[in-house]
Amino acid sequence: MRATATIPRLFRRRPAWAAGALTVAVAAGAVVSTTADADAGHRPRAAKNVILLVGDGMGDSEITLARDYTVGAGGRLHMDGFPQTGTYTTYSVDEHGRPNYVTDSAASATAWATGHKTVNYRISKTPDTDRPMPTILELAGRKGLATGSVSTAELTDATPAAMAAHVGDRDCEGPADMEACPHDTIGRGGLGSIAEQSVRLRPDVLLGGGRQRFEQKITEGPYAGLTVAQQAEKLGYRIVTDARGLRAAGPGRPVLGLFAPEDVPVEWTGRPAARGGTEAQRCVTANPRRPAGTPTLEAQTRKAIELLEAKARAGRDGKGFFLQVEGASIDKQNHEADPCGQIGETAAFDRAVKVARDYAERHPDTLVITTADHGHSSQIVPVDAEPMGLSATLVTDEGGRLKVSYATTTTPEDGQEHTGTQVRIAAQGPFAERVSGVTDQTQLFTTITGALGLR
């Protein structure tokens, strides 16, 4: 979640490891895992493909809220069906490596993208010397895998940015946004803005919002005078802006989907939480501010997999793909204390999870992982409770009443905060057992790079 005027800047089982597996913590933020298969005497088979799905701000409370509302307390979401489930810790660090117990999305995404913790707001750079650190997407591309990133946020927002760029501050999204990153400008020998770096890296698929960043003009370097979108076209990208264009996109060229000027509008609407609560309401499963022709996260995920599979299949070396998919506005609606918006985005994310899991059922050499970057503020409380902060009451699909409290701040204008709790991680496919137990976000990097043989 990026900062806005109304959101604080910081926040803008399968049981434990199987027999023979051991997890040893060796230092703050670093965990070494060794898996000794006593029966087979060898490592788990490698994965050809990895699909990583991240629900931004999707802690256990957010998952439970969506489950209770949409499928009932006794029901199960698609994300509930993974055979391996664990939790991981999410803290960031300061410049000296000391824990900062509540992370922002930039430091959090950096942790799994690079395997190292960093300071809040920084994108895939070291916490002390501000040096770039290689990311999974970069390593996968260097090895010849097809690569992609999908998000309901701007493609320059923290989670997609951490895979594709390196800047000292997450706000340096386009060429006109570099005030906080003077040393990252191309004129000073840096790599440029997040948007410029993202297209220069040339992932095969980039789908999301943030068209405004790509319409900014580049002022330095070989592409000076062009917009970032024009730079992308020079690099071979086909640019699409709606569902029809996405459906028509075929293999052979990388695809840049820009489906909104800023974040992609949410799918559901309703009354946000308020001081003293709200009247009981049903969520409206439509949003008049979401333009017709905006592709769903489910559709974007399906198309991304189709394009990446085609690119991988066209290669002669049998290599697969890496794809990251983010449901970004679970977090953004949580910041706004908007339970309906939040639930609708969690349900949309869950449908994308189903797409990935269905693909993995047909392609068992695919590792699918779903997780979150950090916890958030929504809490399910008794209907007769009187929270100190904001609250709203919903009428669920079961006909029950569900009260949601947002109490990290007490006024809507302040925006709600992240929390420092551990969050769920679940997986299926090769190396899936690595997510079991309690791990740290940095271990997700080693799980994915190990599964794909990137290290």
Secondary structure, DSSP 8 states (H G I E B T S, - for coil): ---BTTB-TTT----SS-TTEEEEEEETTEEEEEE--TTT-S-----SEEEEEEETT--HHHHHHHHHHHT-TT---GGGG-SEEEEEE--EE-TTS-EESS--HHHHHHHHHHSS---TT-BSB-TTT--B---HHHHHHHTT-EEEEEEEEETTSHHHHHHH--BSSTT--SGGG-TT-GGGSGGGTS---HHHHHHHH--SEEEEE-HHHHTSB--SSTTTTSBHHHHHHHTT-EEE-SHHHHHH--TTS-EEEE-SSSS---S-B----EET----B--BS--TTS-TT---HHHHHHHHHHHHHHHHHHSSS---EEEEEEETHHHHHHHTT-HHHHHHHHHHHHHHHHHHHHHHHH-TTEEEEEEESSB-SEEEE-TT---SSEEEEEE-TTS-EEEEEE-SSSSGGG----B---EEEEEESTTGGGGSEEEEHHHHHHHHHHHHT--
